[in-house]
């Protein structure tokens, strides 16, 4: 176990934590907006109304939140790769 391994492990753990923290809040809010949108769709279907296919403020917000969560998840994946690389390098 050399200094390169320790450095890779440390950077990996930091990136995993950073990615998790960046993805957690947007993903939670995205799930809440998605559930609210599904509830509105069920209500409008029950009422017999037609939903327009245009973008709403909520759909734009969901796209932004989903993208933020994806970026956070990608950072965490890079962290996992660094941790595994730390084990692979000898």
N, C-alpha and C positions, 0 to 999 in steps of 0.2 A: 504494500500500500504506500504509494508515493504522494508527493505533494500535488501532482496533477489530478490524481483520483480524488483527493480531498477537495480540491478546488472545484472539480466538476460536480461532486456531490453537493457542495455548499451552494454553487450557482443554481443547480437543479432544484434544490429544496426552496431557495428563495423565489425562483420563477414559478414553481408550483403554488406557493403561497400567494404570490402576487396575482397569478392568473385566477386563482380561486376567488380572491377578494374582488378582482375586477369583474368577474362573471356572475357572482352571487346576486347582487342587487338588481342588475338589469334583467336577469333570468326570472327572478321572483316577480318583478313588475310585469314582465312580458307574459308570464303565466296568468297573472291576475287580469290583464287586459284581454287575453285570449278567452278566458272563462266568461268575462263580461260580454265580449262580442258574441260568443256562442249563445249566451242567455238572451241577448237582444234578438239574435236570429231566430231562436225558438219562439220568442214572444211575437215577433212580426209574422212568422209562419202561422202561428195559432190565430193571430188576428186576421190573417188573410192578405196582409199587405205584401208588397214586393219590395225587396231591398234593392237599392241601386248598386250597380257594380263599380261605382266611382270610389276613389280613395277617400277615406274619411281621416280625420285627425288621429283617431285611435289606430287605424291601420298603418299610418305613417309612423306613429310612435312605436308600434309593435315591430316594424321593420328596423327602426333605429336600435331599439332595445335588443332585438335578436342579434343584430350585427355586433353590438357591444359585447354581448355574451359570447359570441363566436370568437371574437378577438381575445377575450379573457381565457377561453378554453384553449385556443391555439398557444397562448403563452404558457399555460400549464402543460400542454403536450410537449413543448420544447423543453420544459423543465424535466419531464419524465425521460425524454431522450438523453438529456445530459446526465441524469442519475444512472441510466443504463450504460451510457458510454463510460462513466466513471468505473463501473464494474467490469466493463469489457477491456479497458486499457490496462495493460500490465507493465 
